[in-house]
């Protein structure tokens, strides 16, 4: 039961009680009066209980929320000045914000796969943060659809998407897709992005191999592996020892294109979380007039990798 439902129930019971008093039901029907009073007390208690436990980060929102301490990092930044290009399967119609742009380089405008929709919700949240708490709720998302259902991903389309992100003045590019083959077109597009100070973040892969996917393995790209709630590396992470950072990626709460809220796992989920987190770091640096290069971001992320994670502490290192 959420806060809105609880408050609605209180109002309904109060109205019933008021009507009962107006028509003197309590005197005519004593049992009705007793039932109304008991109902009012029960509903008020339920409402207070619900409001109390919905007021902060709780277990229903997933382990990563407490692990990374969203509550504290959101006091420092929610990513308002940043813009993330989400190069993926697109996003669903119900997620599109009037202030945000979404384009498709393949297929129709919307997400027919669900992958991009999940990543969007991990970054931005869903249901005003009541159902899914996003890591960077105030960051703008520029969704670029490069993959449709069961269609192969063309390297030329990904390169085109990166250039679109550059033209749209994105500050971060999230690429949660990749392959084992190097592609010159994608590499050159990434070089162009990084030369403009754009941070490129990519997933290492979910195939449990010692080789990282491209473009995650490209120099200057932040490569992300996944960890589980036991704080150990997720079993299917590619080349975990070579990743820039291992971040929460196993059993991460999100919403798919059918509006189903569920927990999913992968280095893609971890990449979305780190893209959002980097947006917070860059926004905090921007608000405090601190120069933050991609090299510095990589250094900061590596400093907490394979150690006791403290995502809040990194903000103190920006001064």
HELIX and SHEET records of a PDB file:
HELIX    1   1 UNK A    3  UNK A   22  1                                  20    
HELIX    2   2 UNK A   25  UNK A   28  1                                   4    
HELIX    3   3 UNK A   30  UNK A   54  1                                  25    
HELIX    4   4 UNK A   59  UNK A   61  5                                   3    
HELIX    5   5 UNK A   63  UNK A   68  1                                   6    
HELIX    6   6 UNK A   70  UNK A   76  1                                   7    
HELIX    7   7 UNK A   93  UNK A   95  5                                   3    
HELIX    8   8 UNK A  115  UNK A  124  1                                  10    
HELIX    9   9 UNK A  155  UNK A  167  1                                  13    
HELIX   10  10 UNK A  184  UNK A  195  1                                  12    
HELIX   11  11 UNK A  240  UNK A  242  5                                   3    
HELIX   12  12 UNK A  267  UNK A  287  1                                  21    
HELIX   13  13 UNK A  294  UNK A  303  1                                  10    
HELIX   14  14 UNK A  313  UNK A  316  1                                   4    
SHEET    1   A 7 UNK A 102  UNK A 104  0                                        
SHEET    2   A 7 UNK A 140  UNK A 145  1                                        
SHEET    3   A 7 UNK A  83  UNK A  88  1                                        
SHEET    4   A 7 UNK A 172  UNK A 175  1                                        
SHEET    5   A 7 UNK A 199  UNK A 203  1                                        
SHEET    6   A 7 UNK A 222  UNK A 227  1                                        
SHEET    7   A 7 UNK A 245  UNK A 248  1                                        
SHEET    1   B 2 UNK A 125  UNK A 126  0                                        
SHEET    2   B 2 UNK A 132  UNK A 133 -1                                        
SHEET    1   C 2 UNK A 252  UNK A 255  0                                        
SHEET    2   C 2 UNK A 261  UNK A 264 -1                                        
END                                                                             
